[in-house]
Amino acid sequence: MSEASADRRAEGPRGLNPPPSAEPVLVVEGLRKHFVSRKGFPRARTVTVRAVEDISFRIHAGEAFGLVGESGCGKSTAARALLRLIEPDAGRVTWKGEDVLAARGAALKALRRRMQIVFQDPYSSLDPRQTIGAALVEPMRVHALAEGAEARRRAGALLEEVGLPPAALDRFPHEFSGGQRQRIGIARALTVEPELIVADEPVSALDVSVQAQVLLLLQELRRRRGLAFLFVSHDLSVVRWFCDRVAVMYLGRIVEEGPAGRVLANPLHPYAQMLRDASPVPDPSRRGILPRIIGEIPSASNPPPGCPFHPRCPQAMPVCAREVPRWTEAPGTSQGGVACHLHG
Amino acid sequence: MSEIILAAPPPAWKRALAKARSNPTTAAGALICLIIIVSAVFAPWLAPYDPTEQDIMNRLQAPGGEFLLGTDQFGRDILSRLMWGGRISLTVSLGAIAAAMVIGGVIGMVSGYVGGRFDLFVMQVMDVLLSFPSLILGLIVVALLGPELVNLVVAIALTAIAPFARVARAPTMALKERAFVEAGRALGFSHVRILFGHILPNILSEVMVMGTLWLATAVRVEASLSFIGLGVKPPTPTWGGMTRDGFENILDAPWLAVFPGIAILLLVLGLNMVGDGLRDATDPKLRNE
């Protein structure tokens, strides 16, 4: 194990790609979540927000899978739905073959141990009336992993692992900065020894300098513990650095998926190309005019027919307004795929 | 409940207490309440006379002299009766508010946490309760159940449940959207654990402040019920009952009605002053002023 991890370290962040033959740990198929609400007076209309329309992907053990897209495209909803923090309307989610969406009671509790979440806002993710120590010990007690002094010892060790002094155990959340709180949130997720961490924009709320520290910490934990990640972010440079594979979401659908290097450098889908071109490049010699994405993201309560991107797509064809494009494999082996009529 | 306060000593609560203490109005209110509580609790030892012992030789004595606040038409010492009567007022209002706080608080928390149609239904029931003036509702209950101390507690508790449910519900609805509640769910915590372990400590100070303010209302309602003869039965002294009895001799011996009236006024005033001070001190919008 130590030899293998040394090798991995030498290969850098993306060197963790498991052999393609390995069985995925998490399989998501056709996940859907619509929010229905009734609005208006005196005559209420039913409004359906199609936050997640149809999403499928798989994550292998130790793999970092990125989910990118503009805000409002449904990436956070998808992450919450597969964790059953909100109940999805349709689809299938399996963890190592076990049905996540059908699990109840003790089975669900056992599954929750395997998958944890780190939140975007470090200021609301910790109970303000609970000491850090209590927050870390409680999950261990709930899952009967450790009690009393042993639990406290483990909590202290976890704090050290995320780069905080064990003295922090007796403090309250308001005594910490955003970055420190995010570390505490990560430590709390680790208390139940998960195999997959859903990181929902884990660094978006932090200062840039702190972002780098937290990202390095996540990378370090990933190496040391062999954690798999579902990394939700709108920041392409962060995803490019952290993830092995990436899926690009638009209006509740995945429009392109594949190895992070390929998708972010040479995307096939016009939307992914726009995202790439709109993302700043830290190279003054390549300074230029940022390309504009035409229009705004349409409302998820009234999505366009056919390909969801066609009203903004510079290469839209008549067929795009009529039919939802099929999933097409990208050229080459395990280069992912794209949902676009240009490549169909 | 005290256990929860001890388990999570919130700095906000401590800060609020320190701020409340530095406010002269709050301090004065606390002093008034303290004097009344001490004299009521220690009435068996502090009261100069037996509150029910009749002394026909000394009936309708004016204040001052041997009887500090005078005597009533049976020659009973008013001061002693006031001290003993305070025990009834405090027992009934504390009991009623404690019950209302627990029952109403739990209803509001669960309703706000569950949400949806359940919440709608529960809150509409609460609105119906709320639409009764507290005195009328208390009157109905005592008239139905009889003027016993326990029934007084039930009657007053019933009128206070709805306001506590409202006060507990609103912050619960806000808190359940916070990420730490989601984190708890993701960690496999039960809803009971999330509600009582994580949401309750965060709404406790608001509910406690409300409790102090409603104590004053409870004192008032108890006195009103006693005044119209639906309180604890004589010869047990109650402030409301003493005020009513005093009315019969209001021209000859005004102190009979005035002193118990002042006692009610002082306790209600003191409780309101403390409640207002606590509310201001815990209100985050006013905290920095």
Chai-1 contact restraints between the chains, C-beta under 6 A:
chainA,res_idxA,chainB,res_idxB,connection_type,confidence,min_distance_angstrom,max_distance_angstrom,comment,restraint_id
A,L83,B,A186,contact,1.0,0.0,6.0,A-B,restraint_1
A,L85,B,E182,contact,1.0,0.0,6.0,A-B,restraint_2
A,L85,B,R185,contact,1.0,0.0,6.0,A-B,restraint_3
A,K109,B,G188,contact,1.0,0.0,6.0,A-B,restraint_4
A,R112,B,G188,contact,1.0,0.0,6.0,A-B,restraint_5
A,I117,B,A186,contact,1.0,0.0,6.0,A-B,restraint_6
A,F119,B,A179,contact,1.0,0.0,6.0,A-B,restraint_7
A,D121,B,A179,contact,1.0,0.0,6.0,A-B,restraint_8
A,S124,B,R178,contact,1.0,0.0,6.0,A-B,restraint_9
A,S124,B,A179,contact,1.0,0.0,6.0,A-B,restraint_10
A,S125,B,A179,contact,1.0,0.0,6.0,A-B,restraint_11
A,S125,B,F180,contact,1.0,0.0,6.0,A-B,restraint_12
A,S125,B,A183,contact,1.0,0.0,6.0,A-B,restraint_13
A,L126,B,F180,contact,1.0,0.0,6.0,A-B,restraint_14
A,D127,B,F180,contact,1.0,0.0,6.0,A-B,restraint_15
A,D127,B,H198,contact,1.0,0.0,6.0,A-B,restraint_16
A,R129,B,A8,contact,1.0,0.0,6.0,A-B,restraint_17
A,R129,B,P10,contact,1.0,0.0,6.0,A-B,restraint_18
A,R129,B,P201,contact,1.0,0.0,6.0,A-B,restraint_19
A,R129,B,N202,contact,1.0,0.0,6.0,A-B,restraint_20
A,P139,B,L187,contact,1.0,0.0,6.0,A-B,restraint_21
A,V142,B,G188,contact,1.0,0.0,6.0,A-B,restraint_22
A,V142,B,F189,contact,1.0,0.0,6.0,A-B,restraint_23
